[in-house]
């Protein structure tokens, strides 16, 4: 097979008219030759860090969409399903991904559970990590979120790091806001990347100390604007990722969007493409072609070098996307889940108190970090309740693995004026998390998810919508178009209920992510991510 066009040589920083000959999935020759084709041929895009589960799609359905945007491979942390199903969930992701031509590169989840301060569905200890790291399908040790455990020499954490080093596989980091001597110790433990930088200064320090920094632009966490100017001088040590991307956003674009934005900002084309296409391959040692003779024929054809609209995508020489049509086929798979909780009553969500002030989670739109906010309490018949006038709403976390009393707290900036929204996509343990204007609405939303054994939903006095997620309570068994439309309808309903957040469900899913400061809610209670201990709702 021969393809012709304007060939991009990223390393030599050149474009030339030519033709590429492919045989048995490999590039056997690439020569300069005049041709009529005006399109551009370049290596495929690689997402340097993503949780496939956050797309609410199983890997095979994710692949069908990703190739449309020129993505040929991902560096994928199956951390979400591992917290629900353990090693069995990791194996599900690997095997489902193998049934497609797409190049998934899965890591061994390092923090299952993410912390001891929440209830997860499974545990992967040091022995489990040893077993996973010995598996050739596991390419790296996924994000080490327990950075206090690294810094304070937690034996279990360091055993996991030891096995990654033993098998000579990279170790991913996750250390938002970590600076100074603590950062130096974290890096010295062998941790090589971070995708959690939310300021220029933080990312610069990490780069200067030898880390690779991954620019993230997902559905909730958006750090492109803060970090993109670092690309000018540090492009050899930077990559692009989406981390968590909901289905409606994935249908619109992927890593190609970051390339288009960077070029529009005046960033050097070859530096942008090195970050988007090559650096991940080199850092993780991926079996992904770089548009060189002898490489696997993993490349894309785009209309121009501004919007990066993909015309065709090739993986191992096979055409997997062609002018609007994905060639990645549907595959059958077993539906696995872990959902063992009985319906709740309205009484379960009451918070009996006579306190005057409460400690509130302040949600920041487009960020995973939160702030602590002290607010005046609103009390009705001795029960702390939501106040839509001040936008202080009740938020709850419900253990979905066994029957336990729900954790209750309060949150600001969700903006709901009526009803409630809920999700069983609650990073990292994926318990049910819900926010609403009344205990009744919250109870209704929580029970709707219990009934469906996982999903996301919205309820109002007159309407209820639910998107069922039967695969581990976090993924759909449907295709992207179906789940994307259903998710978009639900997102619109949440906004009709009053939410002013760009992505209310994505933001909600991170309100239980204890490893990112400052204030979060687990099924065991309100948690301070700075001190790494529980705190009280009541301010005494």
N, C-alpha and C positions, 0 to 999 in steps of 0.2 A: 504494500500500500504506500502511496506517495501523497503527501500534503504539501501545498505550496502557499506562500504568502510572505509577509514581512516577519522575519524571525528575530525574536528578542534574545540577545545574549546578555544576561544580567551581569555576569562577572566581567565581561570585556566592555560593558557599557556601550553596546552597539546594536543597531538594527540593520538588517540586510535582506534583500530579496533573495529567496532561495527555496529549496525543496528538501523535504525530510522523507527518507525511506524507512519504512517500518517492516520488520519481519519477525514473526513469532513473538510479538509483543515488545520487541526491543527496537531502539533506534539504531539502524545499521549504517546510515550515512546522513550527513547534513551538509549540503553544498550551496555555495552562492550561485544563484542562477536567476536570470531575468524571468519574470512571470507576470501575468495580468492581475492576479489576486491582490487586492488592496488591504485585506484584513491582516490581523496581527496574531502570531503564534507565540505563546509564552508558556512557561511551566504552570501547572495547576496550582491553585491556592490551597494552603494548609491552615486549618484552624488550630492554633498552638495550644489551646486549652478550652475544652468544652465538656459539659455534662449533657450528653445526648438526651438524657431523661427529661431535661428542662424544656425540650421541644415538645414534650408530651407524646413523642413518637418513638416507636422501637427503632433500632438502628437501620433496619432494612427500609423503613418508610422515610426516615431522615435522609438516607442516601438518595432516594428518588428526587428529593427537592434540592439538596446541596449541589448536585452536579449541574443543576440549571444555572447556578451562579458561579460555575467554574471551580468549585471546591472538589478536590480529588482525594483529600485525606484529612483526618482529624487526629489530634492527640487528645484522647477521651478518658476522662476520669469517671468510672462507673460507681462513684461514691454514693450516689443517691439510691440506686437499687440495692447496693451492698448494705446500706443501713436498714433496709427493709427485709432482705432475704439472704444477706451474707454472701459467701463464696458462690452459692447456687445462683444468685443474681448476677454476679460477675460473669460466670460461665454462660448464662443466658445471653448476655450482651455480646460476648465474643462469638458464640455460635450463630446467633441471628445475623451479626455483621458479616460473618464469613460467607453467608449465602448470597452476598451481593459482590459486584466487582469493586465497590468502593473500598478505600484503604483506611479502615479504622485501626487505630493504634491505642489499645487500652492499657491503662496503668493498674497497679495494685492499690486500692484505696487504703491510705495510711491511718485514717481516723474513723474507725467503725467500732463503737459509736464515736462521734466527733468529740464528745466530752462525757464525763461521768455525771453531768448535771442534767441529763435528759434521758428519756426512755427510748431506746432503739429496738428494732426487731431482730438484731443480730449483733454478734461480736466477731471481729477479725483480729486476733492477737498476734504476737510476734511469730508464733509457729505458723499461723495462717499466712502471714506475709512471706515467710520462708518458702512455703509451698507455692504461693502465687509467683514469687520472684523466680523460682526455678522453671516456671512455665515459659516457653519461648514466645507464646502469644502475649505475654505481659512485657511491655516495653520500658516501664519506668515505675518508680514509686510515686504515687500521686500526691497531691498537695498536702504537705505536713502542716495542718492547721493548728495543731497543739504546740504553738511556738513557746508558751511557758514551759511545757514539758521538755522541749529541747534545751532551753536556757537553764532550767533548774535541774537538769540531768535526770529526768524521769527514766527509770530502767527500761520500762516497756517501750517508750518512744525510741530510746537509743538502740534497743534490740532491732526494731523495725528498720532504722537507718543502717544498722550494721549489715542486714541481709541485702539491702539494695547495693551497698558497696561491695559485698561479697560476690554478687552476680554482675558487678560492673554496669549497673543500670542507673541512669540519672535520677535525681531526687528533686521533685517540684516543691516550691515553697508557697506559703500563704501567710503573710505577716503584715497586715494592714497597720500602717503607722509606726512600725518597728524601726528604731533609729539607734545611733550611737553604739556603745559597747555591747548592748543586747543583740543588735543586728549583727555585729561582728562575730559574736559567739554562734549565732544562728547559722551564719554562712559557713563558719569553720566546721560545723557538723556535716558538711557536704551538700548543703541545700543550694541549688544552682539557679533557680528562677523565682520570680514573683509576678503575679498578675493582679495584685491587690493594691498597688500604689495609687493614691488618690491626690497626691500633690507632685508638682514638678521637683521640688526639693527632695522629697522622700525618694522618688525614683532615681534622681541623679546620684544620691548617696549610695543607693544599692548598686547602680552601674559602676560607680567609682570603686566600690569594694568587690567587684568581680561578678555580680549577679547578672543574669539575663532578665530584662524587664519586658513583660508582655503587655502591650496596649490592649485594653479590654473595652469593647463596646457591645454590651448585651441589651436585653430588653429592660433591665432595671438599672444595672450598674454601668455607668458611662464615664470612661476616663480618657477618651480620645483627646478632647480639648485641652485637658490638663497636661498631657504627656507628649503630644505629637511633636512639639518643637525639639524634643530630645533626639529625634530621629536624625537631625542634621549631622550631629557629631558622633552618635552612638548606634548607627544603623546596623553595625556588625553584631550587636548584642541585643537587638530588639526584635520582637515578633508581634503578630496580631492575633487576637482571639475574641470570641464572643462570650465564652464562659457559660452563660445561661441565656438562651434565646427561645422565646415563646413561638408557637407555630405560625401565628399571623405575621410576625416579624420575619420569620424564616422564609415564608413564601415571597416576601418582597426582596430580600437580599441577604448577603452573608459577608464574607471577607472582601468581596468585590466592592462593597460599600465603603469600607475603610480606605481602600486604595483610591477610589474616586474622590473621597473627601480630602485625603492627603495631597493628591496631585492638584486639586482645586485650591489648596492652601499654598501652592507653590513649592511643595516638597519635591526633591529630585526623584524622577521616575524610577531610576535604577535602585536607589536606596529604599524606596517604597516597595518595589517588587522583591528585593532581597529579603525584607522583613516578612512579606506576605507569602513568599514561595519557597525560599531556600533555607533560611536560618533554622526553622523547625526541623527540617530534614537532617541538617548537619548536627544540631544539638542532640537530638534524640536517636540519631542513627537509623532513620526510617528508610524502609525499602520503597522509596518514592522517587520517580525520575525527576531530573533537573534540566531536561532538554539538552542532553549531551549524548554523543555517540556512545553506545554501549548501555545506556540507561533504559529502564522501563519507559515505554512510550506513554507517559502521564503528562498530558499537556492540554491546553485549551486554545481555542480560536476566538478572539474578541473583535468586535466591530471597530473599536478605537481605543486609545490609551488615555481616555478621559473618564468616560462612564463605565468602561470595562464590561459592557454588555456582552454576555457570552453567546456565541453562535453555536459552537460545538465543544464538547468535552470528551477527551479520550483517556481511558485508564487501561494500562497494559496493551495499548494498541487497539482496544475495543471502543467503538463509538457508543458512549453512554448517554449523551445528550445531543440532540440535533434540532436546531431551529424551533425551539419551544416544546419539544417532545422528549421526555425522559425515557431512556431505554432500560432503566433499572426496574425489574419486575417485582411484583408482590410475591412474598413468600409466606407460607403458613407457619404458625408458631403456637406453642403452648402458652396459655395464659396462667401466670403465676401470681399469687397474692399472699398477703399476710395482714388480715384485718379481723380483729377479734374483740369487738366492743359492742355493748348493748346501748340502745337509745337512751338519751338523757332527758331529764325533766327540767323545767324552767327553774325550779328551786336549786338545781346544781350550779347555776351561774350567778347566784346571789352572793354579795360580798357584804356581810354584816359589819357595820362600823359606824362610829360617831366622830371619826377624825375630821379635822378641818382642812387639812392639806394632803394631797396625794402626789406620789412620784409617778411621772408620766413618760412613756416612750415618745420621743419626738421623731417621727418618720421624716426623712429628707428625700425628696423626690429625685430619682436618678442615682441614689447612693445606697450602699448596703450599710454604711455606718448610720447610727442614730445618735441622738443627744438625750440627756436627761432634762426633764422639764418639771418644775414644781407648780402645781395648779391647785385652785380651790376645789374642794370636794363638793359634789352634788349628791345629796342624800334624800331618799324617799322611803319612808317607813323603816328607817334603820339600815337600808340597803344602798351601797354606793352604786350610782347609775350613770349612764351616759348623759352628756349635755351637748346637744347639737348646736346650741347658741355659741358656745366657746370651742366647739369642735374637740371636745374631750370625750372619746368614745371607749366603751368597754371592749377589751380584747381578751380572748380566751384561748388556751391550748388544752387539747383533750388527747390523752393517751389512746392510741388506736390499737395497741397490741394487747391490752388487758383493761379491765374496768377499774378505773381510779378516779378520784375526785378531780375535776378540772382545775387548772390554774387560771386565775382571773387577775387582770391588770387593766391599765388604761393607756390610750394612745392618742396622739394628736396628728393632724394633717391628712387623715383619710377623708374627711369632709362629708361623710354620709349624713343625709338628712332624714332618711327613713330606711327601714329594712336592715339587712345584714348581708355580708359576703363571707364565704368560707372556702377553705382549701385543704386537701390532704397532701398537697405538695408544700411541706413545711420544712425547709432545710434546717438541720441535716437529717433528723430522725424521721421526718415525714409523719408526724402526728397531725391531728386536725387543728387548724388555727382559724379563728373567726373573729370578725369585728362587726359591731352593729349598734344601732341606736336604742335597742331595748333587749332585755333578757329573753323576752318571748321570741323576737326575731332571730337572735343568736341561736337559741335552742332549735328553732325550726331549721336553720341552715345546717347546723351540726348534724341533726338527725337525718337530713336529706343525704348527706355524704355517708353516714353510717348505713343507711338503706342501700346505697349503691356500692358500698365497699370501696369508696375512694372517688375523688373527682374534685371539681370546683363548682361553686354554685352562687346564686344570688337569690334573695327572697325579698319581697315587698308585701304590703298588706293585701295586694290583689294579684300577685304574680310570683312565680318561681321558675328558675331555669337552672339546669344542672348539666354539666359535661362530665359524663362518667369516665373514669380512668381505671379500668379493671386490671391493668397489668401493674402489679405491685402497688396499686393505688396511686400511681404517679404517671402512668403512660396509657395512651389509648390503643385500642386494637384496630383503629380506623386509619385512613390515609390522611395526609397533611391538608388536603383541600377541605375534607369533611371536618376535621378537628379544628382547622384554622378558622373556618367560618363560624363554627359553634363557639369557639373561644372569643372571636371578635364580637359576636352577638352578646355574649356574657359580659365582656369588657364594656360594651356600650350600656348594658343595663346597670352595671356598677356606677357608671358615670351619670346615668339618669337618676340614680339614687342619691347623687350628690358628690361622688368622689371626684376630686380635682387632680389626682395623681395621673401621671402619664400611663403607667402600667400598674393599676391597683392590685391585680392578682400576683404579679411578679414581686411587687413590693411586699405584699402580705406574706408571701412564701419565705421572705428573708427576715421577718420579724421574730423568728425562733432561732436564728443563726447566732448562737451564743459566742462563737469565736471571733465575731466582728463587733467591736464596741459601738455604742457605749452601753445601751440598755436594751435587753431583749427578753422574751418570755418563752420559757420551756414549759413542758407539761408538769414540771415540778415547782415552778415559781418564777418570779421576776429575778433577772440575772444581770449583774454588772460585769460587762466584758473587760473593763479596765482592771478591776480588783480580782476578777475571776472568782466571784462568790455571789451567793444569793443576796438580795436586798429586799426591803419591804415596800409595799405599795403605800402604806400609811406613813406619813412624815410626822413623827411625834415631837 
